[in-house]
Every structure is written in structure tokens, then in C-alpha cells.
């Protein structure tokens, strides 16, 4: 063997070793199948630790048989380069984004929001903030109430809820007549109905609904359908999550160490389940409210409270496993860090029963930060760490890195291209009225696929403080809707941090117009809007400059728009669909075949935004429905 051959041979071995190490990070880990809960000293008091727990998700995870169609017959003639393994990196965009003020006075401070499939955002505040800056429309009856101070019977003619049109930036006031939705939770049901649970005082056990099939007529008929006293326990600062069977689970709330399930509309909940984990993770100043709740790829519910986490089986109502404690501080309200389920790549999955799930938890504050802020107005610096955990790993460990700035009360939004946007919040203090300082005006992009140390990018700062009770949402056009911020117990115009009813739109770097020629445009006439699990999806898209475009340059993602309040985005999920091939139909026009999510365990039934992403540049999203 000549010297040159030896060198080539050794170089090849080194290349294969590095490649294998890189792939290991995104490996799909198989869960233990013996049903035994892992013992940790931090959960030694759980009464169910030694029980054998059968795992039997309601949905079948197997991918249905693939269907052959015209695409398979023509893909052999595709004018696409054969070497699909050399995927080009995402476009490097120097832009730091830009801000636009899109509504000078929306009228209602955006404490709670959810994007609906109608391209409207449902926005609501608390009823105790009287008055708002938006009156009920002429002809709408005012809401009677009793003044707490004078004990007089009065009428509230201000709107505390509105429908925001993202296409026109116009608002429509909506009356809230029943229990107060202050610090409630919410989410989209499979039929597109927005469902909100809990709240303050008379709203602690309220269920409220808007949208769906009952709102298909004139828009002025779309109003809240409210039902007081239907829940077993008070759900103030609780979290809500859509499950694979299409039902919602409610977790926690102030002094509610339990969870329960939302029944059909108008029906009372029959039972709550005592959940000692929430009691054990409660500090003197709580730090366990609005727990982070994510649906794992095995159908179990990941619940993070304060600094601890576990998996709950919603079918058996048993704890499946616990995870290592996250050191460094408290992460939930009022310390108020951020959390997201990282994008789920279905291309990397060996099969539907072995899909990796990873969460990220960032920011917050130390356990006694709220007490110091509340009693002495001493605002401690927020945490600046970000921590990742593969919750499907048999031996998971937290992996920690530092953010460019400290942040409490921020939002963690998953963008259409799989990056994470950290936005809003403060750099000192905690949640609650008048308990924070130094707004964090600067959003930050986090790219989970880049090497550690190169994942963060600081973006352009806003000029508006978005602190306690601020919110944000990903829009179909890829922009970020930003609203709210009220650190007071009423609406204040003249203050260091006034009550905000202005609405902004932030454009991330991927919307830089210099890259429009590379941006995909979906031809929605070719897209099937009603999807079934495991089916093949074919759609066409165009790229002005698609020269040398390969299969691996394109991702198709599905995004479930979350309910966002108090820095928690409930039900947020981004799926990267399995790419089965792409062909060049004509110059600049391509047809791609992807596989729909394999089951309702991976993607609960309902509405999603579908994006085509070309090397980090997303198209406008198209609404699809899966069941």
C-alpha cells in the first residue's frame, strides 16, 4: 500500500468517526420498557414510586401504509441533483431584523392571546382592569358588577377582550360577561374552537369557548360562550395542554395541587387527581405556577415545576419517570423563565415508536427573588442560562449554556425554520405588579442545530418595554406579533412603564428582502388541506432562484400556534415532516412529497400552519387540519 493510499485511508476513517459522533447527538433513544419508575432522591416521597406502570397510549403509533401516486411515477425523471447527502447550510443573513408599529392603540392590553385558524388573534385581559381603552360596540349590553369599594351596583361598558385581525390590524370588541379570566389558561381544540379555563375569583372554575363551528355566521355572532363553576378545582395560574385524544389536561394553579381534564362543552368536570409533585415543588413564594407542560413523542406529558420535572401518563394517571433536578434557580411563576419543546425531526426517526423529544428551559430567577421584589423593591438579576434535556433519553442530563442577556418573563417562540426566538421580559426582578426593572428590549435567536457556543444571535431592540403581562405570537407570514405589558393593577397612561395597548410586528432576519429570490412560495391550490396520519402529502412551491436546489435544502414544517400568557406558550410544537423526494416541475417550480405525522401521539388532531423552508428561509404558512 503506497503512502498516498494510507493517507487517504486514514482520512476516510477520521471523516466517518466525526460524522458518527455528530449523528449521535440527534439519535433517537428508546425508552425503558419495564415500566419501572427511576428513583431519585428528590421524589422519594411520591406514594406511587414503586408501582409498576403499564404504558398503553390510546393512539397507535404505527405509520399507516404509504400510498403510491403520480409523484412516485415521475420522481425518477426529476431534474434534481443526485447527490442529496451534501446539503447546503442555511443562508447566512447579516440582518438583525426590524420592528414596525402596526396598531397605535388596540384598546385591550394583551395579557392572553392565541392565533386562530381564521387569521384572527383572540386577545383578552382581566375584568378587574376597569376601564380598558376599548368600549363595547354600540348595541352590546354593558356588564353589571359590584364596586368592591363602594359596594354599589355599576355597569362596565369597556371591552376586556377583542378579536385582532392580523391582515387589517383592526379590532372587534368582545364582552366578557361571566367569571374573570385573569391569569387563566387556554388552547385550540381540534375543531378550531378556542377553549379557556380558570381565572381569578368567580372565574377560577370557569370554562369559556369562542370560535369553531358555532361562529361560522356573521362575525358579530362570534362571542364568548361562558360556563361558571364547571371545574373541580380552582385553576388560577394553571397550564393547559391538548392530548392525543383531543381532550385538554389542566395542571396546577394557585394552591391547587392537582390536575383534571376538560369535559365536553357545557358539561361539568367530575374528578381531579391529587398531584403531590406540585406541592413538593412549591416554595414559600410558589415558583411552581404556570408549570411548563409539553406532550412528549411517546404520548406522556412532560411537566416542569420550579426546578424539577417528570413524565405523567395521561391514560393511566401514573408518573412514568422523573428527571434530574435543574440547578441554578427557579423557572416558573413568579420567577418566570421560558420553555419550549425543540423541533421534532421526523426524518431522523427510525420508526414512529422511537422519536426523539428534547425540551429547553431558560432564564428565571433565584427562589427568593420575588420576596425581595415584593417587600423591599430589591430587584435581583434574572438568570441567563439555557438548559436542554432529551426527555426520551434513557439517561438524560441537562446540558447548559449561557444566553447573551438575562431574562425573566420572556417568551420562547419556535419559528417556522426551527429556530427559537427569545423575546420580551425584564433583566431584573420577577413577575407580579411593580416587581421588575430593566426591560429586556432585545430579542435573541437561538439555533439549536448549531454547535454549542455559536447558537445565539442578538437582534434589533424594540423601543417599547414589554414586561409583566406581555405576549407574542408567530404569524403565518413569519413575522412576530408583539403586544401587552401592564405592570399595574389598572390601566395607566403616565408611568415609567405605562400600560401598553400598542401592537408591534417584529420581522426576524429570515424576512430580509435581499433573500426574497430564494424564499419559497406555496401554491396552495396543490396542497391538500385535510390531512390524515401517515398519508403522503404532495404540494408545489416556487423559488425565483432555485438553481442547484436539492432535496436536503428543503424542509416542510408544521406548527401548532400556542396559547401564550405570562411567558408560557402552551401547546406549541413544530414538526419537521419526513421528506420523501422533490422534483423540478418547471423553471423555478418544484413538487415535493412529504409524509404526514405518523399518529395523534406525535401531532394531536387540529389545525397547524404548514411552511416550506429553503435553507432557513420560510414561506408564508398555509393552514392545514389533521385527524
N, C-alpha and C positions, 0 to 999 in steps of 0.2 A: 504494500500500500504506500503510495507516494506521500510526501509531506503535505502536498496540497489537498489530497483526498482526506488525510487525517484531520486537517484544519476544518474542512467542510463538514466532516462527520461530527466533530466536537461542537461546532457552531449550531448544527441542527439539533443536537441533544439539548443544548442550552436553551434554544428557542422553544422547544417543546416543554421543557420544565417550567419556564416563565409563563407560558400560555396556560399550562395546567394550574399553576398557582393562582393566576388571575381568575380562571373559571371557578375555582373552589369558593371564592367569595360569594358567588351567586348560585351556589349549589342548592338544590332542593333537599331539605333534610326530612327524613322520615320520623314521624312521631312515635314514641313508645306505644306499643300495642297491648301492654299488660294491664292497662287501666290503673296502675298504682300511682298515687299522688306522690310527688317528690317532697321529701321532708326538708324544711328549712327552719332554723331556729326562730325566724321572725313570724311564723304562723303556727307555733306549737300549740296554741290554744284553740285552733279550729276544731270543732267537735267531729268533723267529717274527714279528718286527715287520713285515718287508717282504713277507710272504706274502699272497697273495690268499686270502681266506677265504670260501668259499661258505656261504651261510646257508640251511639246509634243515631247519627244525624238523620233528620227527616228526609232530606233530599238525597237522591242517588248521584254520586259524584262522577259516574262513568260518562265519558263522552259518547253521545249517540253516534251511530254510523254515519260516516261522511257521505254526502250526496255528490254524485258526479254531474257535471253540467257542461255547457258550451265552453266555459273557461278552460276546463281540463283538455278539451279537444284542441284548443288553439294555443295553449301555452308553449307548445313545442316550437311554434313559429315566432315566438316573441323576439322582438329586436332589443333584447336586454343583454348586457354583457354576461358571459357565463360565470366569471369569477365573482361569485356572491360573497366570498369569505372576506374580501378586502373592503369592508365598509368604511366609507369616508367619515371623518369626525364631524361633529356639529359645527356649523358656521361660527367663527369667532366674530362676535359683534362688539364693537368698541362702545356703543351707545350705553348710557346708564338710565335709559327710559325717560319719559316725560309725563307731566301732570296737566290735566285740564279740569277747570271748574265747570261742571255740566248742569248744576242747579244751584242758584244763589240762595234759595230758601224752600226746601221741600216741605217744611211745616211740622214734621214729626221727627224727633231725634231717633236715629236708627239703632235702638238697643238690640232688637231681634230682627233677623232677616232670613229669607230663603228665596232663591230664584225658582220660579215656577216654569213648567213646560209651555206656558202661554207667553213667555218672554216678558213677564211682569215679575217684580220683586215684591213679596209681601213684607211689609215693614210694620213693626208695632213697638210701642213704648209701654210704660206703666200708666195706669189710670190715676195714680196719685199725683202725677205731674200736671197739675191744673193751673192755668190753661196751657195748651200747646200753642204752636204758631199756625195751626191749620184748623179752620172751623169746619163743622159738618156742613154738607151741601144743603142748600135751601130745600125744605120739604122733609129732610131727615129729622126724626124726633130726637130731641136732646135727652140725655141720660140722667135720670134722677139720682141724687146721692145726698147723704147727710154730712154736713160740715163737722169735722172732728172737734173743732174748737168751739164753734157757736152752737152746735147741735141743731142747726137749722136745716130744713129740707131745701135743697137747691137743685138747679139743673146745670148739667155740664154739656155745653154745646161745642166743645172743642173735640177734634179728632185725635185719638191716640193710636190710630192705625191707618195705614194707607196702602194703596197699590201703586207701585212705581213702574212706569212704562220705560223700559231700557232703550226703546227705539226713539221715543219722542221726549223723554225726560219730563213727562207730565205726571201728575199725581192725582189720585182719586181718594178722597177721604172715606174711611170705613168706621162705623161706630163699634165700640166695644161695650156691650150692654151688661154682660154678666161678670164673673169673677175676674179679679185683677191679674193680668198676665205678666206682671213684673217678675223678672228672673225665672221665666218658665223655660221649657224645652220644646223641641219640635222636630219635624221631618216630613218628607214626602212619602205618601202611601203609594202602592203600586199603580193605582188609577190616576195619580196626579193630584189627589187631594192633599192639601197641607193639613197636618194634624199637630196641634199644640197641646201640651199637658202641663198642669200645675200652675204655680204662680204664688202670689202673695195674698195673705189674709183670706178673703172669701174666694180667692182663685186657687187656693192650694190644692184642691181636689177637682178642679175644673178640667174638662176636655172641650176643645174648640176646633172647629173644622172650617176650611174655606177652599173653594175650587173643586175640581173633579167634575163628575157628571152632573151635579146639581147647578153648575154655573156655566152651562153652555148657551144660555139665552142672552138677553140684553145684559150689558156689563153692569148696569145699576142693580141687577138682581143678585150679583155675587157678593154676599155678605157673610159675616161670621155666623156659624151655627154653634151655639154655646150650650154646654150642659154642666151645671154645677154639681158638686158632691157625687161624682161617679167613681172617684178613685178611693182605694182603701186607705192609703197614707198620704200625707201632705207632701207634695213634690215641688218644693221651693229650692232652686239651685240643683235640680236633678238633671240627669243626662238621658237621652232617648236614642234608640238605635233600631233600624229596620232589620228584621231577621229573615232567614231564607224562606220561611213560610208566609211572609208578607205581613206579619204582625210586628208590633213595636214592643220592646222591653224598656221599662223606666227604671233607672238605677239611682238610688240615693235621694238626696235632698236634706235640707237642714233638719237635724235630729230625726231623720228617717233612715234608720239603718236597715234598709230592706230594698227589694226590687219587686216589681209586678209587671203584668202585661196588659196592654190596652185592648179592651174588647171591641166588638163592632160598635159603630156609631150609635149613640143613644142608650147603650147597654152599660150597666154598672160593673166595675171590676169586682170579682168575687174573693180574691185572695192576694195577699202579699207574702213574700218569702223573706224571713229574717236573714240578714246578711252580716254576720259579726265582723267581717273584714272591714266594713265601713266604720264600725265602732272602734276597732283596733287601730285604724289609721287616722283617727280624729285627734288633733292637737287641742290645746286649750282654745286656740283661735281657729279651730277646724282644719283648714288646709286640705280638706277632703271633699269639698263641694264641687259640683260640676266635674265629676270624675271623667277621665278620658276613657271612652268606650269605643272599641273597634271590633269589627267582625273579622275573625281570622279565616284563613282559607280552608280550615277543617270544620267550619260551622260553629266553633266555640267563640265565646265573647271574651275579648281581652279587656280587662278593667284595670285601670291605673288610678290609685288614690294616694295622694300625698307624696310618698316615695316608694310605694310597693305596688305589686301587680300580680295578677293571676289570670287563669282561664276558667270561665264558667260555661258549663254545658247547658244551654237553654232548653234542651229536651228532657234531661234528667234532673235539672236544677242542682247539679253537683259541681263542686270545684274539681277541675281536672288536674291542674298543676299550679304551682307557684313559681315566681321568678326571683332572681337576685334583687336585693334592695338597691335602689338608685341613690347613691350617696350625693351629698353636696347641698341639700336643701329641700324645700317643699315645692311642689309643682302645681298643685290645684288651688282653687279659690279659697282664701283671698291672695295667697302667694302668686297664683295665676301665671303659670308657664304656658307652653304651647305643645301640641302633639299632633302628629299625623301618621297615618298608615302609608308607608312608602309605596310607590307604584308597583303593581303586581304584574310581572312579565310572564305571560302565558307561553311565550316562545321558549323560555328556559325550563318549563315544567316537563318532567319525564312522563307524567300522566296526571289525570285530574285529581288523584288522591295524594299527590305529592308536590304541592305548590308552595313555594316559599312565601312567608309573610314577615315583614320587618316594620317595626314602629320606630318613630323618632320622638324624643321628648326634650324640649329646650327651654331654658330660662326659668323664671320663677323668682323665689327669694328664700331667705332663711326662715326657719319656723316662727321666730318671734318678731318678724318684720312688721306684721300687721299690728301687733300690740303697741309697738313703739310709734308707728304712724298714727294710730287711732288715739292714743292717750297723750303723747308728747309732741306729735307732729315732727318726729325724727324719721327721716326717710332713708332707709338703708339702701345701698346699691343693689340692683337686681342681679340675678345670676347671668352669666354669659356663656354657659356651657350648652352643648348639644350632645345628646346621647342616643345611640342606636342599639336596638335589640332585635335579633332574629327570633321571633316567638315560636317558630316551628323547628328550631334547632334543639336537638336532644340535650345539649349542654350550653344553654345560651349565656352570653356575657355582655354586659353593657360596654359599648365602645364610645369613648368620649373625645370630643374636640371642642374648640372654643369658637364662639361667634365673634364677628368684628365689633359688636357692641352689646351692652347689657340690655335685657328686655323682660318686662313683665306686662301682662295684659295685651300681648300681641296676638296676631292671628298667624296661623301656619296654613297657607293655601297650597294645594297641589295644582300646578299649572298643567295645561294640556300636553306639554312636551316632557313631563315627568320631573321637572324641577320643582323646588319648594320655594315659596315666597314668604318671608317673614316681614310683617308689616304692622304698623300701629303700635300703641303701647307707650310705656314710660321706662326710663332708665333707673329711677329710684322709687321706692315705696311699694305699695300693693294696691289691689283693688279696694273698692268701697269709696264713699264720698270723702273728698278732700284728703285722700291718703297717699297721693303720689306726686312726684315732681320730675322735672327734666323730661319732657316728652321725647320719645324716640321718633324723630321725624323721618328717619332714613330707612327705607326698605332694603332688604338684603335677599339676594338669590342664593339658593343652596342647590348644588348639583350633586345628587347622591352617587352618580356614576363616576365622578372624577376621583383621582387619588386624594387621600387624606392630606390636608394642608393646602389644597387647591380648589376646594368646593364652594367657597363663599365669594360673592361679588357684591360690593356695596353699590347701591343705585342712587338715583337722584332723590333728594329730600323734598318732602312736601313743606308747605308754609303754614299748614293748619295742624294744630295739636290734636291728635286722635288718641285720647287716653281712656279713662273708665267709660264703659258703655259705648265703645266704638266698634264698628263692624266692617267687613269687606267681603266681596264675592267675586268669583271668576265668571266673566260673561261669555256668551257664545263667540263674540268677536275677539276673544283673547285678552281684552282689557280687564282691569280690576276696578270694580265699583267700590268706593270707599265713602262711608258715612258715619254719622253718630259722633258721640263723645259728650258726656254730661257727667261731670264730677259732683253735681249738686242734687239737692232734693226737690228742685223745681227748675223751671226754665229761666236762665239768667243771661241777659244781653251784655252787661258790663261787668266783666270779671277777667282775672288773669287767664282763666281757661273757661270762656263762655260756653253755654250750651250750643252745640253745633247742629244746625239743620242744613248746612251746605253739603253738597254732594260732589265728589271728585271722581275722575276716571284716571287711573294710572296705566300707562302703556309700558309694559316690560320691554327689555331690549329686543326681544324677538319680533316686535312690531315695527322695527326700524324700516322706513320706506325704501332705503337703499337696497334692501333684500327682498322687495316685493316680487322681483322677477323669478325668485327661487321658491316663492310661497305657493303651496298647493291651493287649488280651488275645487271643492267638491261639486260634482254635477249631481244634485240631489234627485234628479229625475231617474238616475240609475241606481239609487240607494233604496233598498227595502227598509222601510221604517219600522215594521213589526218583526222583531227577531224571535227566534226560538233557540233554546240552548243547544250548543254544539253544531248548529247549522253553518253551512258555508255562506259567507256574505261576499257579494261582488259589487263593486262600485267603481265609477270612473272619476278621475280628477285630472286637472290640468296644471302644468307648471310652465311658465313662459320660457324659462331657461332650464330645461331638463336634460341637458347634454350629459351623457355618461351616467345617467341615473340608474342605480341598481336596486335590487330587492332590499338589501340591507340599509339603503339610505332612507327608507320609508318605514314609519310606524303608524299604526292605526290605534288610537286610544279611545276608551270610553270612560266618561267622567260622571259621577253621581254628585249633583250640586248639594252642598250641605246646608243644614240649618246652623247659623252662626250667631253666637252671643257670648259675651264675657270671655273672648279669646278662645272659645271652644267651637270647633266645626264638626257637628255631629253628622255621621253618615257619609262623610267624604271618602271617596275611593276613586283611584284611577287604575284602569286595567289596560295593559298593552296586549292587544289581540295577537294571536298566532298568525303570522304572515305566511301564506301558502303559495305566494307567487305573484308576479307582476308582468304585464305585457305592455308594449308600446302600441297603442291603437292607431295613432296618427301623430304628426309632429306636435309635441307638447302635451299630448293626451295619453293617459295611461289607465289601464284597468288592473285593479288589484283584487286578490282573493284572500280573505281572512276568515278565521273561524270564530264564531260567536263564543262567549264564555261557556264553559262546559256544563255548569249547573247553577242553581239558585244559591248554592253554598258560596260560590265564588262571586256571583253577582245577583243579589236579591232582585225579585221582579220589580219592574218600574221603569221610569224614564231616565235616560242618560244622554249626555252630549257626546257625539262621535266626532273625532278630529282625525285628519290626515296630517302627519308631521314629517316634514322633509328636513333632515339634518338639524333638528331643533326648531324649525320654523313651522308653527301650526297653521292649518287652515282655519276658516270660520267653522264653528261646530254646528252639527245637524242633530236635531232631536230624534232619538230612536227609542223604541219601547221593547223590552224583552220580558218574556214569560215562558 
